[in-house]
Amino acid sequence: MPHRSGPRLRTRSAPTVRRSLLCALALLLLAGCGTLSDPGGGTRTVEVWLMKGSLTEEFTDDFVRDFESRNPGAKAHVTVHEWPGIDKKVHRALRSDDGPDVIEVGNTQVAEYVEAGGVRNFTTEFAELGGDDWIDAMASSGQVDGYQFGVPFYAANRVVIYRKDLFEKAGVDAPPRDREEWLEATERLDEPEGQQGIYLPGRNWYVLAGFVWDEGGELAVERSGRWAGDLDSPEAVRGMEFYARLQGYGDADAAADEAHPDELEVFARKDVAQLVAVPGSAKLITDANPELAGKLGFFPVPGKRAGTPGSVFTGGSVLIMPERSDAREEGYDFIRLLASDGWQQRMANTMSFVPNKARLTEALEREPGTAAMAEAAENGHATPASPHWGDLEADNPLKTYQTAVLRGADVRTAARTASEEITRLLNGGA
């Protein structure tokens, strides 16, 4: 295990959402007027790796100009990479003496790279980076063993996309406020011949994870340095039971996932009342079926209590720095500026991503889909911070568990089997 320098972060409770306009404006002004450090001497180049789809070319160019104007003598060179195969490139970069200085990584990958070694520890800079105000799930996605190795870049999470016309026909006048109302509405929406109350693929483990967390359960827990699958806890079992009830109000196959068949195509081509997906999926749905333009609405996945959004998996990206970076100061300044209020708010406006602070989500309220996503993000969760989580996703026992239960297997027996496999995979196959 690589050396962990600096004090650990305290575990924080769910963040208090501060939406004071004056406070937000004051903080934005402070971020806008700050001057990044001048390294002096000759020009130094910050090599940056970003991922395809994260930022537009225009946004990136504007940001680089701002960074360079604030940091005389420094230049930023941005290379955009594809997600497939990026993990091998990052591992090589972390071992290299001539690698990039800033790297965007997926928020489930941080523990893997930290375990391999060579990732800079930002724990002592946590407050300076604005960490006290980060959305909790986004902050935790960059943490390993209580230390902050990644700076949250952006997040995205699932919401319920629904057919407003079908809701109206069924007499469902408003989005459900809690899970029981959701079940009742979905049952009603499933009654018309040829119509589905919801399309929920049997193997959508992201949605299942939210229900498990909502019940107070976990996918896996760490005990004395070893991970143990926890799907067989009473709380996690209740999450699976709710998933099965909801999934039954549609025709999705127990062995289907989001891509096979494409759930967006199913929603676009058939009479389906609801789909759990990221808000940006709505554009793809209306592209596939223009007749649905203006007919789609959004609401956060309902929670157990009325008015409280349900738990969701928070996907997104994190920024890390290799320890061997030869532009440590400039790379840090690049990250600090990109994580600042001004640029985070512009990114929320431009890319419809959730920014790293709850108070900045007001920028999303003009768009119903991203507003619902931002509301849900405040109850977001990250996957277990095991360096072997990627191994689990490659051979996912959660999906096998879901299919087995939906086909009639005893939920507790199937949960024990899945937990045993999760334990094996998260401990390196041991």
FIPA-951976 format. One record per residue: x, y, z of N, C-alpha, C in turn; residue in one letter. Coordinates in steps of 0.1 Angstrom, whole numbers, plus 2048, in hexadecimal, padded with zeros to 3 digits. Each point is the difference from the previous one (the first is absolute). Layout:
// FIPA-951976
XYZXYZXYZA ...
END
This chain:
// FIPA-951976
8097F48007F780C80080980C800M 7FD80A7F780980C8007FE80880CP 80A80980280180880C7F480A801H 7FA80180B7F580A80280580B809R 80380B7FA80580C8087F5809804S 80280780B7F680A8047F47FA808G 7F98088067F57FC8097F47FA7F8P 7F97F78057F57FB7FA7F480A801R 7F77FE7F67F48088017F57FA809L 7F98088077F57FB8087F57FD7F7R 7F87F58057F47FD7F87F680B802T 7FA8047F57F780C8017F27FB7FER 7F68068077F27FD7FE7FC8067F3S 7F37FE7FC7FB8057F480180F800A 8058067F580280F8007F4808802P 80280B8067F580A8017FF8087F4T 7F48007FA7FF8077F37FE80F802V 80A8087FC7FF80E8027FD8077F3R 7F58067FE7FC8057F47FE80F800R 8078078097FF80E8018078067F4S 7F88097F98058067F380C809803L 7FE80880B80B80980380D7F9803L 7FF7F580880C7F88038067FA7F4C 7F87FB7F78057FA7F380780A7F8A 7FA80C7FF80680B7F880D804806L 80180180D80C80480780B7F67FDA 7FD7F380180A7F67FD8048007F2L 7F78027F78048007F280980C7FDL 7FE80B80680880C7FE80E7FD806L 8017F980B80D7FD8068087F77F7L 7F87F67FA8077F67F78048077F3A 7F880A7FC8048077F480B80A801G 80280580C80B80A80280D7FA805C 8007F380380C7FA80680B7FF7F5G 80C80180480B7FF7F68087F4804T 8027F77F68087F380280F804800L 8077F780680E8028038088017F3S 80A8098008098027F580C7F8802D 8037F67F880C7F880380D8077FDP 7FF80B7F880D8077FD8087F97F6G 80B8067FC8097FA7F67FA7FE7F3G 8047F57F97FC7FE7F27F27F9800G 7FB7FE7F47F37FA7FE8007F1804T 7F67FD8087FE7F28047F37FB7FBR 7FF7F47FA7F47FA7FA7FA7F6809T 7F38028037F87F68087F97F77F6V 8047F38007FA7F67F87F47FB806E 7F48017FA7F37FC8057F97F57F8V 7FC7F68067F77F67F97F2801805W 7F78037F67F28018037F97F57F7L 7F47FD8047F97F57F97F58057F6M 7FF7F97F57F68037F67F2802806K 7FA80B7FD7F28028047FF80880DG 80B8038077FF80780C7FE80F7FES 8088067F77FF80E7FD8008037F1L 7F980A7FC8008047F280D8067FDT 8048017F380C8067FC80080F804E 7F58067FE7FF80E80380380380FE 7FA7F880980180180E80F7FE803F 8067F67FB80E7FD80380980B7FCT 7FE8057F480880B7FB7FF80D809D 7F48038047FE80B8098067FE80DD 7FF7F48068067FD80D8108027FFF 8067FA7F580E8017FF80580E7FFV 7F98087F980380F7FF80080680ER 7F57FD8087FF80680D80C7FB809D 8027F37FF80B7FA80880E8077FDF 8038017F380C8067FC80180F804E 7F58077FF80080E80480380280FS 7FB7F780880180180E80E7FA805R 8067F97F880D7F980480B8037F6N 80580D80080A8047F680C7F6800P 8047FD7F480C7F77FE7FB7F17FFG 7F47FD8017FB7F37FF7F77FE7F4A 8017F57FA7F77FC7F47FA7F3804K 7F47FE7FB7F87F38027FE7FA7F2A 8047F38007FD7F87F47F77F4803H 7F48017FA7F67F68037FF7F57F5V 8007F48047FE7F47F77F37F9804T 7F87FE7F77F37F98038017F17FCV 7FC7F880A8017F17FE7F27FA800H 8007F47FA7F47F88018007F880DE 7F47FC8057FF7F880C8057F27FEW 7FC7F97F58057F27FF810800800P 8057F880980F7FE80180780B808G 7F980980680780B8078077FB80CI 7FB7F68078067FB80C80E7FC7FED 8037F97F580E7FC7FE80980C7FDK 7FA80A7F980880C7FD80380880DK 7F680080980380780D80A7F9809V 7FF7F380080A7F880880E8037FBH 8028007F380D8037FA80480E803R 7F780A80080380E80280580280FA 7F97F880980480280E80E7FA803L 8047F77F880E7FB80280B8077F8R 7FB8097F78098077F780680D807S 80D8037FB80680D8047FD80B7F6D 7F87FC7F67FD80A7F57F17FF7FDD 7F87FE80A7F17FF7FE7F980D801G 7F38007FF7F880C80280180680EP 7FC80C80280080680D7F2800807D 7F57FF7F87F28008047F97F57F8V 7F87F88077F97F57F97F27FF805I 7F78007F77F27FE8037FD7F1800E 7FB7FA80B7FD7F28017F17FE805V 7FB7F57FD7F27FD8057FF7FF80FG 7F58038067FF80180E8007F3807N 7FF7F57F88027F380780E7FA7FET 8098087FA80D7FB7FD80B80580AQ 7FD80980980B8068088077F6808V 7F87F88078077F68098097F77F9A 7FD7FC7F48087F77F880E8077FDE 80080D7FD80C8077FC80880380DY 7F980380B80780380D8077F3804V 7F97F57FF8067F380480D7FD7F8E 8008037F380C7FE7F880B809804A 7FD80C80580A80980580380B7F5G 80580B80580480B7F87F580B7FEG 7F68008097F680B7FF80280A80BV 80080D7FD80280A80A7F580180AR 80480280C7F680180B7FC80F803N 7F38037FE7FC80E8027FA80380EF 8027F78097F980280D80380D807T 80C80480080480D8067FB80C7F9T 7FC7FE7F37FB80B7F87F1800800E 7F97F78077F27FE7FF7F880D802F 80380780A7F880D80380380A7F5A 80D8017FC80380A7F67F97FD7F2E 7FE7F47FE7F97FB7F37F1802801L 7FB80480C7F18018027F97F4804G 8087F68067FA7F38037F680080BG 80080A8097F680080A7F28027FAD 7FE8057F47F38027FA7FD7F67F5D 8097F77FD7FD7F67F57F47F8804W 7F87FC7F67F67F68028067F3805I 7FA7FB80B8077F58078047F47F8D 7F77FB7F78037F57F880B8037F6A 80180C7FB80B8047F780D800807M 80080680D80C8008088057F2802A 7F77F78048047F28048057F87F5S 7FC8047F38057F87F580F8027FDS 80580B80680F8037FF8087FC80CG 7F97F98098077FC80D8037F2800Q 80C7FD8078047F280280680080FV 7FA7F78088057FF80E80080D807D 7F68097FD7FF80C80780880C7FBG 8087FD7F580880A7FA7FA8057F3Y 80280D7FC7FB8057F480A8007F5Q 7FE7F77F680A7FE7F57FA8067F3F 7F38027FF7FA8057F47F780C803G 80080A7F77F880C8027F37FE7F7V 7F48008057F47FE7F87FF80A7F5P 7FE7FB7F47FF8087F47F18037FCF 7F97F57FE7F18027FE7F97F3803Y 7F38008017F87F48027F48007F8A 7FB7F47FE7F37FE7F97F97F4807A 7F38008017F97F58067F37FE7F9N 7F97F58037F47FD7FA7F4806806R 7F68037F87F38058057F57F87F9V 7F48028037F57FA7F97FB8097F4V 8017FB7F47FB8067F47F27FA7FEI 7F68097FF7F27FB7FE7F98077F5Y 7F67F87FB7F78057F67F5808806R 80080D7FE7F58098067F27FC7FBK 8007FD7F37F27FD7FB7FB7F3806D 8087F68027FB7F38067FD80280FL 8078088077FD80380E7F2807800F 7FD8097F77F48088007F47F67FDE 8027F77F67F57F77FD7FD7F680BK 80B7FD8087FE7F780B7FA80780DA 7FF80D7FF7FB80880C80B80280AG 80D7FF7FC80B80280A80380F7FEV 7FC80880980080F7FE80E806803D 8087F980880D80680480A7F4803A 80D8037FE80A7F68037FE7FA80EP 8027F48027FF7FA80E80A806809P 7FC80180D80880680A8097F6808R 7FC7F48008087F68077FE7F27F9D 8077F68058017F37F97F27F97FFR 7F880180B7F37FA7FF7F78077F6E 80080D7FF7F98077F68057FC7F2E 80D7FE7FF8067FC7F37FA7F37FCW 8007F68097FB7F37FC7F18017FCL 7F88078087F28027FC7FE8067F3E 80880B7FD7FE8067F38057F77F4A 80B7F98038057F77F57F67F47FET 7FA7FB80A7F67F67FE7F58057F7E 7FB80C8037F58067F88048027F2R 80D8057FE8058027F38027F37F8L 8017F58078027F37F97F37F97FCD 7F58068047F37F97FD7FB8007F2E 80280B7F87FB8007F28077F57F8P 7F87FA7F78057F57F880B8067F7E 80B7F87FF80B8047F880980B806G 7FE80580C80880B8068077FA80BQ 80D8058028087FC80C80180C80AQ 7FE7FC80D80180B80A80E805801G 80A7F87FE80E8038008087F67F8I 80A8057FA80A7F67FA80C800808Y 8027F580880B7FF8098087F37FDL 80B8007F88077F47FD8037F880DP 7FF7F37FF8037F780B80D802806G 80A8057F880E80080580580F802R 7F780980280580E80380580180EN 80C7FC80380580080D80280E806W 80180A7F880180E8057F3804807Y 7F57FC7FB7F38038067FF7F880DV 8037F37FF8007F780C80880680BL 80C8057FD80980580A7F980C808A 7F98087F97F980B8067F67FB80AG 7F87F67FD7F67FA8098077FA80CF 80B7F97FE8087FA80B80480B80AV 80680B7FA80480B8097F5807807W 7F48017F97F58068067FB7F880CD 8027F38007FC7F880C80A80080BE 80B8077FE80B80080A80A7F57FEG 7FF7F97F480A7F57FD80C8057F8G 8097F67FD80C8037F98027F57F6E 8078037F58047F57F780B7F8805L 80980680780B7F980780580980BA 8077FA80A80580880B80F7FB803V 80880980580E7FD8038017FD80FE 8067F58038037FC80D80E7FC802R 80880780880E7FD8038087FE7F3S 7FE8097F78088007F37FB7F67F6G 7F57F98027FB7F77F67F18047FDR 7FD7FE7F47F28037FB7F77F4801W 7F38038047F77F58017F38047F9A 7FB7F87F77F38037FA7F580080AG 7F68097FF7F680280A7F28007FAD 7FE7FA7F57F37FF7FA7F67F8808L 8067F78097F77F78087FC80780DD 80380C8027FB80780C7F18027FFS 7F880180B7F28027FF7FD80D7F8P 80880A8027FD80D7F98027FE7F1E 80B7FA7FC8027FE7F27F67F77F9A 7FC7F68077F57F77FB7F38087FEV 7FD8098097F48087FE8018097F3R 80C8047FD8028087F47FE7F87F4G 8047F38007FE7F77F47F17FD7FFM 7F97FE80B7F27FD8007F880C7FAE 80480C8037F980C7FA8038007F1F 80C7FE7FC8048007F27F77F67F9Y 7FE7F48057F87F67F97F18047FFA 7FB80780A7F28047FF7FF80B7F5R 8098098007FF80B7F68027FA7F2L 80A7F87FF8037FA7F27F57F87FBQ 7F77FB8087F57F87FC7F58077F9G 80180E8017F68087F98048047F2Y 8087F77FA8058037F28037F27FAG 8058017F38027F37F980F7FD7FED 80980880680E7FD7FE8047F2805A 8097FA7F88047F380380980080CD 8007F58088087FF80C80F8007FDA 8047FC7F480E7FF7FC80480C7F7A 7F780A7FE80480C7F980780A808A 8098077FA80680C8067FD80C7F8D 80680C8037FC80C7FA8038007F1E 80A7F97FC8058007F27FA7F57F7A 7FB7F58067FC7F47F97F37FC804H 7F58047FA7FF80A7F580280E805P 8028097F780280E8047F4806806D 80180380D7F48048087FA80D7FAE 8088097FA7FB80C7FB7F87FE7F3L 8047F67F87F87FC7F57F37FA804E 8007F880A7F47FA8057F680B804V 8058098087F780B8057FB8097F5F 8088027F67FC8087F47F67FA7F7A 8017F37FF7F87F97F67F37F9806R 7FF7FF80D7F57F98067F9809809K 7F47FC8057F88088098067FC80ED 80A8078048067FF80D7FF80D808V 7FB7FF80C7FD80C80880C805807A 80A7F880480B80580880D7F87FCQ 80B80780280D7FA7FF80980780AL 8097F880680A80680980D8027F8V 80480C7FE80C8037F780580E803A 80C8037FB80580E8017F88097F8V 7FE80D8047F78097F98048027F1P 80D7FF7FD8048027F27FA7F67F7G 7FB7F58057FB7F57F87F38057F9S 7F980A8067F48057FA8028057F1A 80B8077FE8038057F38027F47F6K 8067F58048027F57F77F27F97FEL 7F880080A7F27FA7FE7F88087F6I 80080D8017F88087F68078017F3T 80D7FE7FF8067FE7F37FB7F47F9D 7FF7F58087FB7F37FA7F18017FDA 7F98088087F18017FD7FC80E802N 8018097F67FC80E8017F2802806P 7F77F77FE7F38028057FF801810E 80B7FC80680080280F80580D805L 8048097F680580D8047F5807808A 80480680B7F78078087F77F8809G 8017F37FF7F87F68088087FA80CK 80D8038028087FA80A80180980CL 8007FA80C80280780C80A7F9809G 80480680B80B7FA8087FC80280FF 8047F680880080280F80A7F7806F 80680480B80A7F88077FA7F2804P 8087F68007FC7F38057FA80280EV 7F37FC8037FB80380D8067F880BP 80180680C8057FA80C7F67F9808G 8047FB80C7F67FA8097F780A807K 80580C8027F980B8067FB80A7F6R 7F48058027FA80A7F680980C7FFA 8038047F480880C7FE80F7FE801G 8057F480380E7FD8018047F87F4T 8098057F88047F77F48077F3805P 7FE7F67F88067F380380F8017FDG 8077F680680E7FF7FD8037FC7F2S 80B8057FB8047FD7F280F7FE7FFV 8047F97F680E7FE7FD80480D7F9F 80B80780580580C7FA80C7FC7F7T 7FE8017F380B7FE7F780780D7FDG 80A8007F980780C7FD80F7FE7FFG 80780C80280F7FF7FE80780880CS 80C7FC80280980580A80D8047FAV 80780B80580D8047FB80B7FC80AL 80A7F97FA80B7FC80880D8067FAI 80B7FF80980D8047FB80A7F5803M 8097FC7F780A7F780380A806809P 8057F880A80B80580980C8057F9E 8037FA7F480C8037F97FF80C7F6R 7F58078017FE80B7F880B80A801S 8058057F580B80B8017FA80E7FFD 7F38018017F980D8007F67FF80CA 8057FD80C7F77FE80B7F880C804R 80680C8007F980C8047F68047F5E 8058007F37F78047F57F47F67FFE 8037F38017F67F67FF7F580280BG 80580280C7F780380B7F780C7FDY 80680B7FB7F980C7FD7F57FD7F5D 8047F87F77F67FC7F57F47FA806F 8027F68097F57F98077F8809808I 8078098087F98098097F78097F9R 8048057F47F88097F87F47F97FAL 8037F47FB7F57F87FA7F57FC80AL 8057FE80D7F67FD80A7FA80C807A 80480C7FC7FB80C8067F18037FDS 7FA8088077F18037FF7FD8057F2D 8088097FB7FD8067F38007F77F5G 80A7F77FF8017F77F57F77F4802W 7FD7FC80C7F77F58037F28057FCQ 7FC80C8037F38057FC7FE8017F1Q 80B8047F97FF8017F17FF7F27FBR 8077F78057FF7F27FB7F27FA802M 7FA80480C7F27FB8027F78067F5A 80280C7FD7F78077F68037FA7F2N 80D7FD7FD8037FC7F27FE7F17FET 8047F880A8007F27FE7F57F8807M 7F88088087F57FA8088057F5809S 80C8018058057F780B7FD80680DF 8007F880B7FF80580D80E805805V 80180D80480C8058058047FA80DP 80C8038058057FA80C7FB80580DN 7F880B8007FA80680C7F18017FFK 7F97FD80A7F18008007FB80E7FDA 80680A8057FB80E7FE8008047F1R 8097FA7F88018047F27F67F97F7L 7F87F78067F67F97F87F58097FCT 7FF80C8057F68097FC8018037F1E 80D7FF7FB8028027F27F87F67F7A 7FC7F58067F97F67F87F18017FFL 7FB8098097F18008027F88057F3E 8078057F67F98047F47FC7F47F8R 8077F58027FD7F47F87F97F6809E 7F47FB7FE7FA7F78098077F3803P 8067FB7F58087F380280C801809G 80880B7FD80C8018087FC80680ET 7F58078027FC80480D7FC7F4808A 7F97F67FA7FD7F480880D7F8803A 8098007F780D7F980280780680CM 80180E80080780780B7FA7FD80DA 7F28008017F97FD80C8047F2805E 8007F77F78037F280480F7FE804A 8098087FB80E7FF80380380280EA 7F780880780380280E7FE7F4809E 7FB7F57FA7FF7F38078077F67F7N 80B8047FA8087F77F880A7F8808G 8047F57FA8097F680680B7FC7F6H 80B7FC80580B7FB7F78017F1803A 8067F97F78027F180180B7FE80BT 8017F480580B7FD80A80E8047FBP 80880680880D8057FC80B7F4800A 7FC7F57F980A7F57FF8088027F3S 80D7FD8018088017F37FC7F67F6P 7F77F68047FC7F57F77F28027FCH 7FA80C8017F28027FC7FF7FE7F1W 80A8037F88007FE7F27FF7F17FCG 8067F88087FF7F17FE7F27FC802D 7F980680A7F27FC8037F78047F4L 80280C7FB7F78057F58027F77F4E 80C7FB7FE8037F87F47F97F3801A 7FD7FB80C7FA7F38017F680180CD 7F58087FD7F880680A7F67F6807N 8037FC80C7F77F78077F3806804P 7FF80E8017F38068037F67FD7F5L 8058007F37F77FE7F57FA7F1801K 8097F78027FC7F28027F67FE80BT 80280780B7F780080B7F28057FCY 80080B7F97F38067FC7F87F77F8Q 8077FA7F57F97F77F77FB7F4808T 8087FA8097FC7F48077F3803808A 80080B8077F48048097F48027F7V 8028087F57F48037F87FB7F37F9L 8087F67FF7FB7F37FA7FB7F680BR 7FF80580C7FA7F880A8097FA80BG 80D8038008097FA80A7FD80780EA 8027F880A7FF80680E80980C801D 7FB80B80480880D80180C7FF80AV 7FD7F980B80B80080A80B7F67FCR 7FC7F57FA80A7F67FC8098077F4T 7F98067F78078067F580980C805A 7FB80780A80880B80580D7FB807A 7FF7F580780C7FA80680A7FC7F5R 7FB7F97F68097FC7F580780C7FAT 7F880B7FD80680C7FA80A807809A 7FD80080D80980680A80D7F9801S 8007F37FF80C7F88008098037F4E 7F98017F48088047F480580E801E 7F880980580580E80280C800809I 8007F980B80B7FF80980D7FB7F9T 7FE7F57F880C7FB7F980680A7F6R 7F78067F880580A7F680680C806L 7FA80680A80680C80680D7FE808L 8037F380380C7FD80780B7FA7F6N 7FE8047F380A7FC7F67FF7F17FCG 7F47FB8027FD7F27FC8057F680AG 80580580C8057F780A7F47F9808A 
END
